[in-house]
């Protein structure tokens, strides 16, 4: 007798790090953000565009940190023709490819918005995922400062549409050329060294000067034990950058005042002077569009981590206090950003094509709103029609169809549990009410409705409100032909209580 073959090992049910499962409220919150921001983009005259999830790796370019190999920073695979393809890491690089590929047939400037998932093969953290959703708007083909200002103003309107009124978020603006000027003055000419330094400066709000100083020098070991190589800047250049970053806290109350403070730092060179002129043009346009000084601020510490930015850069910052599931403070920082990338299309065409855009990190923004107690994912579950037995299935199906035809979300319970379990199911779905059609109700031409919202409000401490209780009985029996009206009254009252 031979031993039985061992059973195959069962896989462990787990999700990869940085890839989140999203259901009901969280997913709906993200969809609402995308819908509301997209409506803003369309109102400002941007057309939708959808490009594929995969791009050829060389088309995407190596603009992410440490992208020395096709699969470093991105998720890549080799196609059957031996070409490397990678999942897009943002929506901007695919736009540059699309614009170059279709430039002759596009209206110029080309104004498009896009939304969808993007993927980055990087270290996940609080509110930072390897797969997340972005919602972008870009103008390709305009070098005017008004194009940057329009994108910034539209981002402010998008933040409000997403659920952040004025005072709860701000867009901070700077220009990459400011640091180009500082590097030129300090004799730093190596592009890789400059980029490493810029990525170090981009962490200023999170690491403070001590952390940035380490990254401008030899490098830094973080709390997890990971080591990041530094830029090895000359000490004098690092000292100049420290003073320059310190100018951000000099208390200027206006955008123009901030430009004056930056100008007084000196040593900006021709590139820095050009940056100040561009920022002044953006300020004038923002003023003409009546964008407040609080909503948009100039901040020389903003650089953005992606390599392809060439001029103005923007970053949306959440100003609300946020906490994790245990009530501990969490700093989300940037919830969106963008800038000018005048050389990205030229990678394909050889001709300079100015472009500017802004991207909402939808997944990150939804997480931040949830952490701030401002989640907009509350959803009404469907009305649930209880099933008592197979014999009356036609009555149940008629009721659920009638509710759906009236525009009311409804479902027929299709499990095999009893009455008590069905009620618990409806409560977990967040149903406003359940419909009960037992044999007695069907014979009498009636229907019994249990108001689940009323029970939830009572449990929340509204029990002492006699008027409210009188208007919201927990259970009613009405004529069968009054089903839709009775359910609608429950839903309508719930929407205003």
ABEGO torsion letter per residue (X at the ends): XBBBBBBBBBBBBBBBBGBBBBBBAAAAAAAAAAAAAAAAAAAAGBBBBBBBABBBAAAAEBABBGBABAABGBBBBBBAAGBBBBBBABAAAAAAAAAAAAAAABBOBBBBBBBEBBBBBBBBBBGBBABBBBBBBBBBGBABAAAAAAAAAAAAAAAAAAGBBBGABBBBBBBAAAAAAAAAAAGBABAAAAAAAAAAAAAAAAAEAAAAAAAABAEBBBAAGBBBBBAGBBAAAAAAAAAAAAAAAAGBABAAAAAAAAAAAEGAEAAAAAAAAAAAAAAAAAAAAGBBAAABBBBAABAEABAABABBBBBBBBABBBBBAAGBBBBAEBAEBEEBBAAAAAAAAGBBBBBBBBBBBAAAAAAAAAAAGABAABBBBBBBBBBABAAAAAAAAAAAAAAAAAGBBBBBBABABBAAAAAAAAAAAGBABBBBBBAAAAAAGBBBBBBAAAAAAAAAGAAABAAAAAABBABBBBBAAAAAAAAAAAAAAAAAX
